[in-house]
Amino acid sequence: MLKKLPAVCAGLLLTLSVFAATVELAKDHPDSYTVRKGDTLWTIAAKFLRNPWDWPEVWQANPQIANPHLIFPGDVISLANINGRVSLTNSGGSGESGPHVRAQALEDAIKPVPLSEIVNFLKKPRMVSEEDFKNLPHLVAMEEHYINGIPGQLTYVRGLDAQPGQQWVIARAIGRFYEFAPNDGSPKQLFRESLQDADGRPDMLWHHGPDQFTLHGDVHFLGYELIQFGTVRVTRAGNPASALIVTADVEVREGDFLLPDSDQPYDFQYVPHAPKQVYADMHVISFTDAALNAVGRRQVVSMAGGSEDGVENGQVYSVFSRGGTTNDYTDYPELSAKKFFHPGEAEVQLPEEYVGHVMVFRTFDRVSYGLVMDGIRPVHVGDRLYEPDHK
């Protein structure tokens, strides 16, 4: 399936449209560019356009061709003036923008973004509600009392309603998302809390805690983040049921969960574009690698805001880091009476600073995952997200 999907993405991008009045060309843009292996539609668009996410608005497909163009290595992308409007055209490597014969496999088409860098995050993360999480079938033992399980071994599952021959996904809880509503009336905030203890296993005490009411505000748990890492095939129904471990990226453990298998639990068909509006409290929640305190280009982040907030695949956002604070020692010298009586005025809040751009590639109800597309400084947890051309 993966071989076919990049071509579908490219086909979606290359629809007939004209150059929008608000779209700006990149500084020192070329008149033409020959596509190379390893390019993506984002990097190609960045050569011509100030904003790569404007690509769908400026592509001028050949009207004589029934199916929209796909871009392949060797194709020549050119700026052209058609009926007084500037547009991008594809000669298909023939040197001409008219009809021509294509003799390349669809899977060779240029991808919108580097799918190889996000495919694991398209398949592996799963979001489960608090209620569903409590009722998930879970592994209680391995055959012959082994501590861990590997492919080819049996495992025993409690709470599994399945018939022999059915395949299920093995998943492990790694985090939980919650929303905090402060008592002072300030905006709600969304956070991710790790469920890993010292030896890397989920702390199942978090099933029913912490308290959902605090002195500073109320906590609303949105769901658990699970990572799927293997599959099992049911061999015997019952409670517990027996299941054969078919695949596993890491050793299987007691306490791991089973989720229904799905042929396509995610959507590849996205087009980089600006959002119609930005969720008011959209910010970076966490990184896929919890050991990092900052990430850069081509790394994945989780963000507050999901499908219920209007977030969808392909949307591009600008990332800004919150400015720090400093003291104005010129007007408020240290140990001066002016600073002593006006400490708040002495402290200066610095403005937010631009970090880079992130593109959403998978969404859940209230949480989404994005790929850092470009940037001039590292992305940190808590960084704010705005429309892609935010200044």
Buried (B, 14 or more C-beta within 10 A) or exposed (E): EEEEBBBBBBBBBBEEBBBEEEBEEBEEBEEBBBBEEEBBBBBBBBBBBBBBBBBBBBBBBBEEEEEBBBBBBBBBBBBBEEEEEBBBBBBBBBEEBEEBEBEBEBEBBBBBBBBEEBBEBBBBBBBBEBEEBEEBBBBEBBEEEBEEBEEEBBBBBBBBEBEEEBBBBBBBBBBBBBBBBEEEEEEBBBBBBBBBEEEEBBBEEBEEEEEEEEEEBBBBBBBBBBBBBBBBBBEBEEEBBBBBBBEBEBBBBBBBBBBEBEEEBBBBEBBBBBBEEBBEBBBBBBBBEEEBEBBBBEBBBBBBBBBEBBBBBBBBBBBBBBEEEEBEEEEBEEEEEEBEEEEEEBEEEEEBBBBBBBBBBBBBBBBBBBBBBBBEBBBBBEBBBBBBBBE
